[in-house]
Amino acid sequence: MSPGIQKVEASDEGHFVCVEWEDGSESSYPCVWLRDNCQCLLCFLPSAGARRLLFEDLDVNIVVKQVALTDRKKICITWPDEHTSVYEAEWLKKRCFSEEARAVMREDLFLPERQYWGSDLQLPKIPFEEVMYNDESAYKWLCTLKKVGIVLLTGAATRQGELIRLGHRIGFLRLTFYGPTWQVQDKADANNVAYTTGRLCFHTDYPVLQHPPGVQFLHCIKQTAAGGESEVVDGFHVSNKLKKQNPEAYQILSSTAVDYTDVGVDYCDFAVHCKQRIIDMDSRGQAIRINYNNATRDTVFDIPAEKVRPFYAALKEFNDLLNSAEHKFTYKLKPGDIVTFDNWRVLHGRQSYPSCSEVTRHLEGAYADWDVVMSRLRLLRKRVLKRD
């Protein structure tokens, strides 16, 4: 049932509108915010869900002239210039400024819950074709990807192009200098260490970009008989461990700008340079992105010489935690498997495998941005849960 309003009145000399709900709770709305978000056709374009009101036309010190309650489901405000705004009770309740209401909205919009893991990971698995054609399965896939950080899709065809289909399922893939998709296999004169048979240490992809890809897909088309096992580690879980174990090391890695470089030719020629902190944090000090790729870490290091060794010591401790047996999970992709994972959170690596004159191991890779993935997740949730 939609919420009902018991009483509405202006307060603080007209700068706030206070709503008393039928359940006994109260909400207080700043008048400048109410005027800014007037839903009338002059101020708002419903077909675009966008504000028409120009900010230069907004009086930040505006006060309400008159406020009235309409059938307990709407409030009507008259402003000093006689403009009238009407707000639905349900719309207002959802946008309440209380900490509890804001927490609910954050949860609803961004699904911030995380399930941390180590070597005990129970790798979530969902059939690929179910994700492609069943909305419930696709919704489960993306929710799990957001919460756990990794999901294995099984049973895809063992040919190139399946990731293009998966990209269309969520919206579209991220184009990079390596193309819309890219082939991970042993190549002569490799322009990337992934295109060799050697071991790949734990890394996130593309920290050399200002905005690294949020999600990575790797589709196993052919798998070598010996070696080639995949390894993953929960970077957020390990970051939390480092923060408790050595706060100073955590501070160094979350504040030092590290230079990355990638120069070569693939989809087109490129010369990319960027500065990233190994651990990106939000305003609360929570890790929100890991930017660590030892292969593309530049020889240039733009910090004072006396800070270099402490940085290396901090990174060494972080790297040791990543590689500890209690944190890393090892598995081997089978032809038809597509591993999907959070490239901002999950670091991945690969064990070496024997070199051969013919291609014995072939993965196709692709990226997507979290904006695209979260957009599809919200649309699927609305469809599956039949939510407005």
Backbone torsions as a table, in degrees:
resi	resn	phi	psi	omega
1	MET	NA	141.4	178.1
2	SER	-73.4	148.4	-176.3
3	PRO	-68.2	149.4	176.3
4	GLY	-110.5	151.2	-179.1
5	ILE	-103.4	129.2	179.0
6	GLN	-86.2	-40.6	-173.5
7	LYS	-158.6	147.7	176.8
8	VAL	-139.4	139.9	179.4
9	GLU	-158.4	156.9	176.2
10	ALA	-84.1	151.9	178.6
11	SER	-144.6	173.8	179.3
12	ASP	50.6	52.4	178.6
13	GLU	56.1	34.3	175.8
14	GLY	87.7	3.7	-179.3
15	HIS	-82.9	-15.6	179.0
16	PHE	-130.1	152.6	169.5
17	VAL	-116.0	122.7	-178.7
18	CYS	-102.5	130.7	-179.9
19	VAL	-114.2	127.2	172.7
20	GLU	-104.3	120.2	-175.6
21	TRP	-87.5	161.5	-179.2
22	GLU	-65.2	-22.4	178.2
23	ASP	-83.7	2.2	177.6
24	GLY	94.9	-11.5	178.9
25	SER	-79.1	164.6	-179.4
26	GLU	-131.4	149.5	176.2
27	SER	-134.3	144.3	179.5
28	SER	-122.6	125.8	-175.4
29	TYR	-117.8	123.5	176.1
30	PRO	-63.9	136.9	-177.2
31	CYS	-65.2	-33.9	178.9
32	VAL	-62.4	-36.6	177.8
33	TRP	-69.9	-42.1	178.8
34	LEU	-60.9	-45.5	-179.8
35	ARG	-66.5	-39.3	178.9
36	ASP	-60.9	-29.5	-175.3
37	ASN	-111.9	28.7	173.6
38	CYS	-55.8	134.8	-174.2
39	GLN	-99.0	9.0	179.6
40	CYS	-70.8	164.2	-174.3
41	LEU	-68.9	-20.6	175.6
42	LEU	-74.2	-30.4	-173.8
43	CYS	-104.6	-13.5	-172.2
44	PHE	-143.7	140.0	179.0
45	LEU	-107.6	97.2	-174.5
46	PRO	-58.7	-36.5	-176.7
47	SER	-65.0	-24.0	178.5
48	ALA	-108.4	-9.3	-174.9
49	GLY	60.1	37.6	-172.1
50	ALA	-129.6	151.4	-180.0
51	ARG	-76.2	130.4	173.7
52	ARG	-92.5	-27.8	-175.9
53	LEU	-61.9	125.7	178.6
54	LEU	-77.6	139.6	-176.3
55	PHE	-63.4	-33.0	-179.9
56	GLU	-67.5	-14.9	177.1
57	ASP	-93.5	2.4	-178.6
58	LEU	-94.7	127.7	174.8
59	ASP	-88.5	111.5	-175.5
60	VAL	-71.6	-13.4	178.6
61	ASN	-104.8	18.8	-174.9
62	ILE	-62.1	145.3	174.7
63	VAL	-124.8	157.9	179.6
64	VAL	-78.7	140.3	175.0
65	LYS	-88.9	-43.2	-179.8
66	GLN	-152.3	141.0	176.7
67	VAL	-132.2	136.4	-177.3
68	ALA	-138.3	152.3	178.9
69	LEU	-100.9	131.0	-179.8
70	THR	-114.7	115.9	176.3
71	ASP	42.4	32.5	176.4
72	ARG	62.9	6.2	-177.6
73	LYS	-120.3	-6.6	-178.8
74	LYS	-147.8	152.5	167.8
75	ILE	-120.4	146.1	-178.9
76	CYS	-120.2	126.8	-178.9
77	ILE	-116.6	132.3	171.1
78	THR	-105.8	128.6	-177.7
79	TRP	-95.2	167.1	-176.6
80	PRO	-56.5	-29.0	178.7
81	ASP	-89.2	11.2	178.8
82	GLU	75.1	4.8	172.3
83	HIS	-66.8	141.7	-178.2
84	THR	-114.5	135.8	177.0
85	SER	-125.0	138.6	178.2
86	VAL	-120.6	133.5	-178.2
87	TYR	-126.8	129.4	177.4
88	GLU	-73.8	144.2	-179.3
89	ALA	-58.6	-45.1	-178.1
90	GLU	-63.4	-39.9	178.0
91	TRP	-62.0	-44.8	179.6
92	LEU	-65.9	-45.1	-177.3
93	LYS	-59.0	-41.4	-178.6
94	LYS	-64.9	-27.4	-175.6
95	ARG	-106.0	21.8	177.7
96	CYS	-57.7	144.0	-176.0
97	PHE	-88.7	4.0	178.1
98	SER	-66.6	154.1	179.6
99	GLU	-58.8	-39.5	-179.2
100	GLU	-63.8	-46.3	-178.7
101	ALA	-66.2	-39.7	178.9
102	ARG	-66.4	-35.3	177.2
103	ALA	-65.1	-40.7	177.4
104	VAL	-62.2	-42.8	-179.6
105	MET	-65.6	-41.5	177.2
106	ARG	-59.9	-44.1	178.7
107	GLU	-61.4	-43.2	-177.0
108	ASP	-66.5	-38.9	-174.9
109	LEU	-85.9	-35.9	-169.3
110	PHE	-120.1	-7.7	178.0
111	LEU	45.0	64.7	-173.0
112	PRO	-77.9	-6.0	-176.6
113	GLU	-61.0	135.4	178.7
114	ARG	-123.1	141.6	173.3
115	GLN	-112.4	106.6	-176.8
116	TYR	-78.9	156.0	-178.6
117	TRP	-154.7	165.3	176.0
118	GLY	-134.8	-137.4	-179.6
119	SER	-67.6	-12.0	179.8
120	ASP	-86.2	9.1	-178.6
121	LEU	-52.3	128.4	168.4
122	GLN	-96.1	95.4	-171.7
123	LEU	-59.4	114.2	-179.8
124	PRO	-64.6	138.3	-177.9
125	LYS	-131.4	136.5	177.7
126	ILE	-140.6	136.6	177.8
127	PRO	-61.4	134.1	-176.6
128	PHE	-57.6	-47.3	-176.0
129	GLU	-66.4	-30.0	175.7
130	GLU	-64.3	-41.6	178.2
131	VAL	-63.6	-36.1	-177.3
132	MET	-70.2	-33.9	-170.5
133	TYR	-121.5	-5.3	-178.0
134	ASN	-120.9	119.3	-176.3
135	ASP	-64.5	-36.7	178.9
136	GLU	-62.3	-42.5	179.6
137	SER	-68.3	-39.6	178.4
138	ALA	-64.8	-39.6	178.0
139	TYR	-64.8	-43.3	178.0
140	LYS	-62.1	-41.8	178.7
141	TRP	-57.5	-52.2	-174.9
142	LEU	-71.1	-35.6	175.6
143	CYS	-62.8	-44.0	-179.9
144	THR	-67.5	-39.5	177.6
145	LEU	-59.7	-40.8	179.9
146	LYS	-70.1	-39.9	-174.9
147	LYS	-80.9	-48.3	-174.5
148	VAL	-92.2	-34.0	179.3
149	GLY	99.4	-8.8	-178.2
150	ILE	-155.5	138.5	175.9
151	VAL	-144.2	138.6	176.6
152	LEU	-101.8	123.2	174.2
153	LEU	-97.7	130.9	-173.2
154	THR	-113.6	154.2	170.5
155	GLY	83.0	20.4	175.5
156	ALA	-75.4	157.6	176.8
157	ALA	-65.3	147.6	-177.4
158	THR	-91.8	63.3	177.7
159	ARG	-146.1	158.2	176.0
160	GLN	-66.9	150.9	176.1
161	GLY	109.0	-14.9	-179.8
162	GLU	-66.2	-30.5	178.7
163	LEU	-72.7	-28.6	173.6
164	ILE	-62.9	-42.8	176.6
165	ARG	-61.7	-43.7	179.8
166	LEU	-63.8	-37.5	176.7
167	GLY	-62.0	-41.3	177.1
168	HIS	-65.4	-29.8	-179.6
169	ARG	-66.0	-36.7	179.7
170	ILE	-93.4	-21.8	-177.7
171	GLY	147.4	-75.4	177.5
172	PHE	-164.0	158.9	-179.9
173	LEU	-88.4	165.2	177.9
174	ARG	-91.3	122.1	175.4
175	LEU	-81.0	131.9	175.5
176	THR	-130.2	-177.1	-179.9
177	PHE	-66.4	-11.1	176.8
178	TYR	-97.8	5.9	175.5
179	GLY	101.9	175.0	177.7
180	PRO	-62.8	-39.0	169.1
181	THR	-134.5	167.2	-177.2
182	TRP	-147.4	153.0	-172.2
183	GLN	-105.8	116.1	179.6
184	VAL	-92.2	103.8	178.0
185	GLN	-159.0	166.4	-178.7
186	ASP	-68.3	122.1	-177.6
187	LYS	-129.6	144.4	174.6
188	ALA	-69.1	143.4	-179.1
189	ASP	51.1	48.2	-175.9
190	ALA	-56.3	134.4	177.4
191	ASN	-95.1	11.3	177.7
192	ASN	-155.8	139.8	-177.9
193	VAL	-63.4	-20.3	177.8
194	ALA	-67.2	-22.9	-177.1
195	TYR	-91.8	38.2	174.7
196	THR	-131.7	-179.4	178.1
197	THR	-98.9	0.6	-175.9
198	GLY	-74.5	167.5	177.6
199	ARG	-68.5	139.2	174.0
200	LEU	-108.7	121.5	178.8
201	CYS	-76.1	168.1	-176.6
202	PHE	-59.0	134.0	-178.1
203	HIS	-159.0	161.0	164.5
204	THR	-104.5	152.1	-178.8
205	ASP	-82.9	141.3	166.8
206	TYR	61.9	39.5	173.2
207	PRO	-66.5	-7.7	178.0
208	VAL	-73.7	-13.1	176.0
209	LEU	-89.3	145.6	177.4
210	GLN	-56.8	-36.4	179.3
211	HIS	-127.0	87.6	-177.2
212	PRO	-60.4	149.2	178.0
213	PRO	-56.2	138.1	-176.5
214	GLY	-81.0	-34.4	-175.7
215	VAL	-130.1	141.0	179.1
216	GLN	-122.2	143.0	176.0
217	PHE	-120.6	133.2	174.1
218	LEU	-129.8	118.2	-176.2
219	HIS	-106.2	119.6	178.9
220	CYS	-81.1	113.8	177.9
221	ILE	-99.1	-36.3	177.7
222	LYS	-145.2	139.8	-177.2
223	GLN	-127.3	135.7	178.3
224	THR	-69.5	148.7	-178.7
225	ALA	-71.4	-37.4	-177.6
226	ALA	-115.1	130.8	176.7
227	GLY	77.1	-164.3	177.1
228	GLY	77.1	12.7	179.0
229	GLU	-64.0	146.2	178.0
230	SER	-94.6	147.2	177.7
231	GLU	-130.4	140.9	176.2
232	VAL	-136.1	155.9	178.7
233	VAL	-147.1	142.5	-179.8
234	ASP	-80.7	101.1	-176.2
235	GLY	-63.1	-33.5	178.7
236	PHE	-69.0	-40.7	178.0
237	HIS	-61.9	-45.0	-179.6
238	VAL	-68.0	-36.4	177.4
239	SER	-62.0	-41.5	177.1
240	ASN	-61.5	-40.3	177.9
241	LYS	-62.3	-44.8	-179.8
242	LEU	-63.1	-40.2	-178.9
243	LYS	-60.8	-38.6	178.0
244	LYS	-76.1	-39.9	-173.9
245	GLN	-75.7	-40.0	-176.7
246	ASN	-149.5	83.0	-178.5
247	PRO	-56.2	-33.8	-179.9
248	GLU	-66.6	-41.8	177.6
249	ALA	-63.1	-41.6	178.1
250	TYR	-61.2	-42.0	-179.8
251	GLN	-63.9	-40.7	179.6
252	ILE	-63.4	-47.1	-176.8
253	LEU	-71.3	-23.7	-179.1
254	SER	-94.9	1.2	-179.3
255	SER	-127.1	-16.7	-177.3
256	THR	-87.9	125.2	177.2
257	ALA	-80.8	118.1	-178.5
258	VAL	-101.2	136.1	179.4
259	ASP	-85.0	134.3	174.8
260	TYR	-123.0	150.1	179.4
261	THR	-144.2	147.9	174.8
262	ASP	-150.8	114.6	-175.7
263	VAL	-128.8	133.4	178.6
264	GLY	167.0	-158.6	-179.8
265	VAL	-136.9	132.0	173.8
266	ASP	-151.5	-104.3	175.1
267	TYR	-58.5	-36.6	168.2
268	CYS	-155.0	176.1	177.3
269	ASP	-76.8	150.6	-175.2
270	PHE	-150.3	151.7	174.3
271	ALA	-144.9	91.0	-171.8
272	VAL	-107.6	134.3	176.1
273	HIS	-136.6	143.7	-177.2
274	CYS	-158.6	155.1	172.7
275	LYS	-112.3	131.1	179.2
276	GLN	-140.2	147.4	168.7
277	ARG	-83.1	140.9	179.7
278	ILE	-57.0	-42.4	177.8
279	ILE	-119.6	114.6	173.7
280	ASP	-89.8	135.6	-178.5
281	MET	-119.2	158.3	170.9
282	ASP	-90.9	-173.7	-175.5
283	SER	-66.3	-16.6	179.5
284	ARG	-95.7	3.6	-179.4
285	GLY	82.8	12.9	179.9
286	GLN	-89.4	133.5	178.1
287	ALA	-63.7	129.8	178.9
288	ILE	-121.1	-13.1	175.8
289	ARG	-161.8	135.8	173.9
290	ILE	-101.3	130.5	178.7
291	ASN	-123.1	84.7	-173.6
292	TYR	-140.7	112.6	174.9
293	ASN	-143.8	104.0	-175.0
294	ASN	-63.8	-30.5	-177.1
295	ALA	-66.9	-36.2	-175.7
296	THR	-104.5	8.2	173.8
297	ARG	-67.1	125.5	-170.5
298	ASP	-72.1	156.4	171.6
299	THR	-71.5	-26.7	173.2
300	VAL	-70.6	132.9	178.1
301	PHE	-138.9	104.1	-168.3
302	ASP	-87.8	62.2	174.8
303	ILE	-139.2	161.5	177.2
304	PRO	-60.2	145.2	-175.0
305	ALA	-56.5	-36.5	-176.6
306	GLU	-71.1	-13.0	179.5
307	LYS	-95.0	-5.4	-174.7
308	VAL	-67.1	-52.1	-176.5
309	ARG	-63.0	-42.9	175.2
310	PRO	-58.9	-35.2	176.9
311	PHE	-64.0	-48.5	-179.7
312	TYR	-59.4	-39.4	179.4
313	ALA	-64.3	-40.7	179.1
314	ALA	-66.4	-43.5	179.9
315	LEU	-66.5	-36.5	177.6
316	LYS	-60.9	-43.3	179.8
317	GLU	-64.9	-41.9	177.4
318	PHE	-62.7	-45.8	-179.0
319	ASN	-63.4	-38.4	177.7
320	ASP	-63.7	-39.7	177.2
321	LEU	-64.7	-40.7	178.4
322	LEU	-58.4	-38.9	-173.9
323	ASN	-92.1	0.3	-179.2
324	SER	-68.2	147.6	-175.6
325	ALA	-59.6	-31.0	-177.2
326	GLU	-74.8	-14.7	-174.9
327	HIS	-106.1	-32.5	-173.0
328	LYS	-91.7	147.6	179.6
329	PHE	-119.3	130.0	-177.5
330	THR	-114.8	137.3	178.7
331	TYR	-153.1	168.3	178.7
332	LYS	-126.5	122.2	179.3
333	LEU	-67.3	141.2	174.3
334	LYS	-105.2	152.2	176.1
335	PRO	-52.6	129.1	-177.0
336	GLY	100.6	-12.4	176.3
337	ASP	-80.3	141.4	171.8
338	ILE	-126.4	112.2	176.4
339	VAL	-89.6	130.3	179.3
340	THR	-119.0	129.8	-176.0
341	PHE	-150.6	159.1	-179.8
342	ASP	-77.4	106.7	-176.9
343	ASN	-74.2	-11.1	175.2
344	TRP	-86.9	-14.1	-173.7
345	ARG	-121.7	-46.5	-173.2
346	VAL	-93.3	120.7	173.5
347	LEU	-90.4	141.4	-177.3
348	HIS	-128.1	157.0	179.1
349	GLY	-149.8	-179.2	-178.5
350	ARG	-149.0	138.2	173.6
351	GLN	-78.1	153.6	-178.3
352	SER	-68.3	163.2	174.9
353	TYR	-145.5	158.8	-174.0
354	PRO	-63.3	139.5	175.1
355	SER	-77.2	145.6	-176.5
356	CYS	-147.2	158.7	-179.1
357	SER	-69.5	-23.7	177.4
358	GLU	-112.3	162.7	-179.7
359	VAL	-73.5	118.6	-179.7
360	THR	-107.7	-13.8	-179.7
361	ARG	-140.0	127.1	-175.8
362	HIS	-141.4	115.1	172.0
363	LEU	-115.3	142.8	169.4
364	GLU	-104.0	134.0	-177.7
365	GLY	-117.7	157.7	176.2
366	ALA	-159.0	164.5	178.7
367	TYR	-125.6	157.8	168.5
368	ALA	-141.4	153.8	176.6
369	ASP	-88.2	148.2	179.0
370	TRP	-59.8	-31.5	178.1
371	ASP	-58.8	-42.4	-179.9
372	VAL	-68.8	-44.5	-178.8
373	VAL	-63.7	-46.0	-179.7
374	MET	-67.0	-34.5	175.5
375	SER	-59.6	-47.5	180.0
376	ARG	-66.6	-37.3	179.2
377	LEU	-60.6	-45.3	-179.3
378	ARG	-64.9	-39.9	179.3
379	LEU	-66.6	-40.4	177.8
380	LEU	-66.6	-39.3	179.2
381	ARG	-62.1	-42.6	179.0
382	LYS	-61.2	-39.5	-178.9
383	ARG	-74.1	-44.2	-175.6
384	VAL	-73.7	-44.7	-178.2
385	LEU	-90.5	-3.5	179.8
386	LYS	53.5	50.7	179.5
387	ARG	-104.8	146.9	176.8
388	ASP	-78.0	NA	NA
